Amino acid sequence: MLKLLPGFALLALASCTRTEAAPPPQSSAQSVAVARVAMAPAAPTIFATGTLGAKEELPLAFKIGGVVETVSAEPGQTVHEGAVLAQLAHTEINAEVEKAKLGAAKADRDFARVKSLYKDSVATLEQLQDVTTQRDVWQQNVKIAEFNRRYAVVRAPFAGVVLRRMAEPGQLVAPGAPVVLFRSNRRGVVLRAGLPDREAVRVRVGDAASVRFEAIPGETFTGRVTQVAASATPGTGTYDVEVSLGDAARGLASGLVGRVELVPPRAGLVPTVPVEALLEAHGDSATVFVLAPDGVSAQRRRIRVGALDGARVAVLAGLDTTATVVVAGGAWLRDGQRVVMTGKSAP
């Protein structure tokens, strides 16, 4: 069952107390404007604001610290997979590799000598085991030094775009300090928005969505919800929802602010009326005037209302789906009074 949204009663009450012309004499017909009942989805659309970004946006860094030698990445530059974006000065790094190799060579010689002595019963088993361990340790040191040298160069992990350059040649950087912010094109672009709990619980992966950007007027991008956070974001208390957009949005810049319209699963259609039609609203109950079958008089009806969606409200009980309701002039009507229609609003 749909629940009345917070503040709905106040909104409806405000519509009831709006200023209207003085009531006509009791014997005359009341001028009114009317609107037909319109069918709409039972679950109202969810609106939120979010920012655009790639599904994969990652800071790239060197594994070890050192002095930056070159940075070839430029913001906005499109690069292919494996392209060199930055590298450290290799003087110290190469020296570490050579040092490890020299240590490994000595360990090999020590191992060969002690092994020979052990065969002649000159060296003990413990001495042979020690030099064996030393040999193995230095072999691993060589692997570590060569691995560090390999990751003293930042390469593009996939084809994509450089978003930001975060280091300059000659700069001393710590291990793991980002030097390039990189956007991969591999998994497309998404819009990330935060929803309050009462709306996040209604969103499911796969729900349809549409996004509009103020920077791109007149264009709408369609997509699907691909991720809903399982926990709230600390500080804001909102739940992150990720909407994956189609190929048409791949060329858009990261950081664009967009308004997303989420369409949660529907539970059928319900009658809706303009909020201006409501009188004497209290909780989920309200009064409306509807045109009688004769078309020249109005009848008072008590209805049960549901969720407010924009300028219309869902009617859960008490109203025929073919009814026509009074949206202006109803504050002065009496049950059964004759009416004169001065206009009809859109359904």
C-alpha positions in Angstrom: 0.0 0.0 0.0 1.3 3.4 -0.9 1.8 5.8 2.0 1.2 9.5 2.0 4.5 11.4 1.5 5.6 13.7 4.3 4.2 17.2 4.0 1.4 16.1 1.7 -1.4 17.1 4.1 0.1 20.6 4.4 0.2 20.9 0.6 -3.4 19.7 0.2 -4.5 22.0 3.0 -2.8 24.9 1.3 -4.7 24.2 -1.8 -7.9 24.3 0.2 -7.2 27.6 1.7 -6.1 29.5 -1.4 -7.8 32.8 -2.0 -10.8 32.7 -4.3 -13.5 35.1 -5.3 -16.4 35.7 -2.9 -19.0 32.9 -3.1 -22.0 33.6 -5.3 -25.5 33.8 -3.9 -26.8 30.4 -2.8 -29.4 30.3 -5.6 -26.9 30.8 -8.5 -24.6 28.3 -10.2 -21.0 28.2 -9.1 -18.3 28.7 -11.8 -15.7 25.9 -11.7 -12.8 24.5 -13.6 -12.6 20.7 -13.9 -10.2 18.0 -14.8 -10.6 14.3 -15.6 -9.1 11.5 -13.5 -5.9 10.2 -15.1 -4.3 6.8 -14.7 -0.7 6.8 -13.6 1.9 4.3 -12.3 1.3 3.3 -8.6 4.9 4.0 -7.7 6.0 7.6 -8.3 9.1 8.4 -10.3 12.3 9.1 -8.3 14.3 12.2 -9.1 17.9 12.7 -8.0 21.0 14.7 -8.9 24.4 13.0 -9.6 27.7 13.3 -11.3 29.0 11.6 -14.5 32.1 9.5 -14.5 33.5 6.4 -16.1 32.7 3.0 -14.5 36.5 2.7 -14.1 38.3 5.8 -12.9 41.5 5.0 -11.1 44.6 6.9 -9.8 47.8 5.4 -11.2 51.0 5.4 -9.1 54.5 4.1 -8.9 55.0 1.0 -6.7 58.1 2.5 -5.2 59.2 6.1 -4.3 61.7 8.1 -6.2 62.4 11.1 -8.4 60.0 11.6 -11.4 62.0 11.7 -14.6 59.2 12.2 -17.2 55.4 12.7 -17.3 54.1 12.3 -20.8 50.4 12.3 -19.9 48.3 15.4 -20.6 44.8 16.1 -19.3 42.2 15.1 -22.0 44.7 12.9 -23.9 43.4 9.7 -25.3 45.9 6.8 -24.9 46.1 3.2 -26.0 46.6 0.3 -23.7 50.2 0.0 -22.5 51.1 3.6 -23.3 53.8 5.1 -21.0 52.4 7.9 -19.0 55.2 8.6 -16.5 58.4 7.1 -15.2 61.0 7.4 -12.4 64.7 8.1 -12.7 66.3 4.7 -12.9 69.8 5.3 -11.6 69.0 4.1 -8.1 66.5 1.5 -9.2 69.0 -0.1 -11.7 71.6 -0.1 -8.9 69.3 -2.1 -6.7 68.8 -4.6 -9.4 72.6 -5.0 -10.0 73.2 -5.2 -6.2 70.7 -8.1 -5.9 72.3 -9.9 -8.9 75.8 -9.6 -7.4 74.5 -10.9 -4.1 72.8 -13.8 -5.9 76.1 -14.6 -7.8 78.1 -14.7 -4.5 75.4 -16.9 -2.9 75.7 -19.3 -5.9 79.5 -19.5 -5.5 79.2 -20.1 -1.7 76.6 -22.8 -2.3 78.8 -24.6 -4.8 81.9 -24.5 -2.6 80.1 -25.7 0.6 78.3 -28.4 -1.4 81.6 -29.7 -2.6 83.1 -29.6 0.9 80.0 -31.4 2.3 80.6 -34.2 -0.2 84.1 -34.5 1.1 82.8 -34.5 4.7 84.6 -31.2 5.4 81.5 -29.0 5.7 78.5 -29.9 8.0 74.9 -30.4 6.9 74.0 -27.2 8.8 76.5 -25.2 6.8 75.1 -26.6 3.5 71.6 -25.7 4.6 72.6 -22.2 5.5 74.2 -21.5 2.2 71.2 -23.1 0.4 68.9 -20.7 2.2 71.2 -17.7 1.4 71.1 -18.6 -2.3 67.3 -18.8 -2.3 67.0 -15.5 -0.5 69.2 -13.7 -3.0 67.3 -15.2 -5.9 64.1 -13.7 -4.5 65.8 -10.4 -3.9 66.6 -10.3 -7.6 62.9 -10.9 -8.4 61.9 -8.1 -6.1 64.3 -5.6 -7.5 63.3 -6.4 -11.1 59.6 -6.2 -10.2 60.1 -2.8 -8.6 62.0 -1.6 -11.7 59.1 -2.8 -13.9 56.6 -0.8 -11.8 58.8 2.4 -11.8 57.0 3.1 -15.0 53.3 4.0 -15.1 51.5 2.6 -18.1 47.8 2.9 -19.2 46.2 -0.4 -18.0 43.5 -0.1 -20.7 42.6 2.3 -23.6 41.2 5.4 -22.1 41.6 9.1 -21.3 43.9 11.0 -19.0 41.8 13.1 -16.6 44.4 14.7 -14.5 48.2 15.0 -14.3 49.2 15.0 -10.6 53.1 15.0 -10.7 55.8 16.8 -12.6 59.4 15.9 -13.6 61.9 16.4 -10.8 59.3 15.9 -8.2 60.0 13.4 -5.4 57.1 11.1 -4.9 56.3 8.5 -2.2 55.4 4.9 -3.0 51.8 4.7 -4.1 51.3 8.4 -4.5 49.0 9.0 -7.5 50.7 10.7 -10.5 47.9 10.3 -13.1 44.1 10.1 -12.8 43.0 7.8 -15.6 39.6 7.0 -17.1 39.1 3.7 -18.8 36.7 3.3 -21.7 36.4 -0.4 -21.2 33.2 -0.5 -19.1 31.4 2.7 -20.2 30.2 5.7 -18.2 27.9 5.9 -15.3 26.1 8.6 -13.3 26.3 8.3 -9.5 23.7 9.8 -7.3 22.8 9.6 -3.6 19.2 8.6 -2.5 17.6 8.8 0.9 16.6 5.5 2.5 12.9 5.8 1.7 13.7 6.0 -2.0 16.7 3.8 -2.2 14.7 0.8 -0.9 12.4 1.1 -4.0 15.3 1.0 -6.5 16.4 -2.3 -8.0 19.3 -3.2 -10.3 17.9 -3.2 -13.9 15.4 -0.3 -13.3 15.1 2.0 -16.2 16.4 5.6 -15.9 16.8 8.7 -18.0 19.4 11.5 -17.4 19.5 15.1 -18.5 22.4 17.5 -18.2 22.0 21.2 -17.8 25.2 21.6 -19.9 23.6 19.7 -22.8 20.1 21.1 -23.1 17.5 19.3 -25.1 19.1 15.9 -25.0 18.1 12.9 -22.8 20.3 9.9 -22.2 18.8 6.5 -21.3 20.3 3.9 -19.0 19.8 1.2 -16.4 20.5 1.0 -12.7 23.6 -1.3 -12.3 24.4 -0.9 -8.6 22.6 0.0 -5.4 24.7 0.5 -2.3 24.2 -2.0 0.6 25.0 0.6 3.2 24.7 4.4 3.7 27.5 6.8 3.0 29.0 8.0 6.2 28.2 11.7 6.9 25.4 12.1 4.3 23.3 9.1 5.2 22.4 8.6 1.6 22.7 5.4 -0.5 24.8 5.5 -3.7 23.0 4.4 -6.8 24.9 3.9 -10.1 23.2 4.3 -13.5 25.0 3.0 -16.5 24.5 5.1 -19.6 24.6 4.0 -23.2 27.3 4.5 -25.9 26.0 7.9 -26.7 27.3 9.2 -23.3 30.9 7.8 -23.7 32.3 11.0 -25.1 30.9 13.2 -22.3 33.3 14.8 -19.8 33.7 13.4 -16.3 32.1 15.5 -13.6 29.1 16.7 -15.5 26.1 17.2 -13.1 23.0 15.5 -14.3 19.4 15.0 -13.1 18.4 11.4 -13.2 14.8 10.1 -13.4 14.5 6.6 -12.0 11.5 4.4 -12.8 11.1 1.8 -10.1 9.1 -1.4 -10.7 5.4 -0.6 -11.1 2.5 -2.2 -9.2 -0.1 -1.4 -11.8 -1.9 1.9 -12.5 -3.9 4.0 -10.1 -6.3 7.0 -10.6 -4.7 10.3 -10.0 -6.1 13.9 -9.7 -4.5 17.3 -9.5 -3.6 18.3 -6.0 -5.8 21.4 -6.4 -8.9 19.2 -6.4 -8.4 18.2 -2.7 -10.4 19.7 0.1 -10.4 19.1 3.8 -7.3 16.8 3.7 -6.3 15.0 6.8 -3.8 12.1 6.9 -4.7 9.8 3.9 -8.3 11.1 3.7 -9.5 14.1 1.7 -12.7 15.5 0.0 -13.2 16.3 -3.7 -16.2 17.5 -5.7 -17.0 15.5 -8.9 -19.4 16.2 -11.7 -22.7 14.4 -11.3 -24.0 12.2 -14.1 -26.3 15.1 -15.2 -23.2 17.1 -16.0 -24.6 20.3 -14.4 -24.2 19.7 -10.7 -21.4 18.7 -8.3 -21.3 16.0 -5.7 -19.0 15.8 -2.6 -16.9 12.6 -2.3 -14.7 11.4 0.5 -11.6 9.6 -0.9 -8.5 7.9 0.3 -5.3 9.3 -1.1 -1.8 7.9 -1.6 1.6 9.2 -2.8 2.1 12.6 -4.2 4.0 12.7 -7.5 4.6 16.2 -8.7 1.3 18.1 -9.1 -0.9 15.0 -8.9 -1.9 12.7 -6.1 -2.8 9.0 -6.3 -6.4 8.0 -5.3 -6.6 4.6 -3.6 -10.3 4.5 -3.0 -13.6 6.4 -3.3 -13.3 7.6 -6.9 -14.4 6.2 -10.3 -11.6 6.1 -12.9 -14.0 7.9 -15.3 -14.8 10.8 -13.0 -14.3 14.5 -13.6 -13.2 16.5 -10.5 -13.5 20.2 -9.7 -10.0 21.8 -9.5 -11.1 25.5 -9.0 -14.1 26.9 -7.3 -14.7 23.9 -5.1 -14.1 25.8 -1.8 -17.5 27.5 -2.2 -19.5 24.5 -3.5 -22.3 22.8 -1.7 -23.2 19.1 -2.2 -25.5 18.9 -5.2 -25.1 22.6 -6.3 -25.3 23.5 -9.9 -22.1 24.4 -11.6 -21.0 26.3 -14.7 -17.7 25.0 -16.2 -15.3 27.9 -17.1 -12.4 25.7 -18.2 -11.0 22.2 -18.1 -7.4 21.5 -17.1 -5.3 18.9 -18.7 -5.6 15.4 -17.2 
